[in-house]
């Protein structure tokens, strides 16, 4: 079954041709997001041994969820910061040697740079991860 949406011409009389195309694209995109979310909701509440069925209440829940929290991709730099944070923390743990830190000035400086890099990137991960 195909579903068509009809919008009165007087509602979009001021829209250019390009704007009407963008409206159509965004409506299709939103519809697919709602459909995907309703399938997730059905999987959450549905039973395994019966045929999947999406009810009106599941669809309403999917619409509310789609409006409330749009799915955003994580930014690449956050992933890079996480990798740097975990790597420098691991290296700091491997490098910790009390004798080398007290006797070798270059070793101490290198350890300090790695240690502070680990601390700063870990803090950045904590602050930026919610975005």
N, C-alpha and C positions, 0 to 999 in steps of 0.2 A: 504494500500500500504506500503510495506516494503522498506526502503531506505538502500542501502549498499554503503559503501565508499571503493574505491579501491585505494591502495597506491602501487606504483611500488616497487618491491623487492629491486631494486638498491638504492632506497632512504633510506631503513632501513637495509641495508646489515650488518652494524656494530652493530645492536641492538641484545642483547641477547634475549632469549625466555621470560625471566621475564620482560625485558624492552618493548617488543612488547605487552605483556599483560597489562602493565601499560599504554602504549600509547592507547590501545583500551579502557581501563577503563576511562581514562581522556577524550578521544574524546566523549564517550557516556555521561559522566558527563557534558561536555561543551554543547553538543547537547541538553540535557535536560534543562540546564539553559537558552539556547537561546529559546527553545520552551516555557518554562514558562514565560520568559520575553516578547516574542511576544504575548502570550495570554494576558498579562497585558496591553501591548500597544493596542491591539485590543479592550479590555474592555474600555480603556480610550477614544479611537476615534470612536469605533463602536456605532451603534444605537441599542436601546433596542428592537425595534419591528421587526428587520430583522435577518436573519440567520447570525451568526458570520462568518467572512471571514478575514483571515490574508493575506494581500497583500505582494508583494515583498518589497515595501518600508517599511512596518511595520517590516518585518523580518530584513532588513538592520538596522533599528533603534534599534531593539532588540540586534543585534550582537554588534553594537557600544556601547550600554549601558552595555552589559555583559562584554565586554573587558575593558571598562573604569572604572567601579566600581563593582568589584566582591562583592557579598553579604557575609559579614563577621558576624559571631556571636559576640555579645558583650561578653567581658570577664566577668566571674562570679564575680571577685573582684570589678569590677566597680559597679555592682548591689548592692553588699554588702556595698560598700562605700556610695552609694546613700541612702540606708536604714538607715545607721548610721547617715548620714548628716541630713536627714529629721527628724529622731527621736530626735537627740540631739538638733536640732534647736527648735523643739516643746517643749522639756523639758526645755530648757533655757527660753523660753517665759513663761511657767507655773511657773518657779521658781523665776522669777524676782519680788522681793519684797524689796523695798528700806530700810525699817526698819530692816528686817532680815539680809540684806547684811552689814549694818553698825554696828549692835549690836552683831552678832554671827560670830566669826572667822571661825569655822568649816563650817558653811553654805556658807560663802564667798569663802573658798577654794574649796568646792565641786562645787559651781556655776561656779567658774573660770575654773575648769577642764572641765566641761560640755560645757561652752562657747567656750573655745579654741578648744576643740574637734569638735564642730559644725563649727567653722571657718575654721579649717584645712581641714576637710572632704568636706566642701562646696567648698573650693578652689580646692581640688583634683578632685571633680566632674566636675568643670568648665574646668580644664586643660585636664583631661583624657576622657571626654565625646566625643570628636571628633575622638578619635582613633578607 
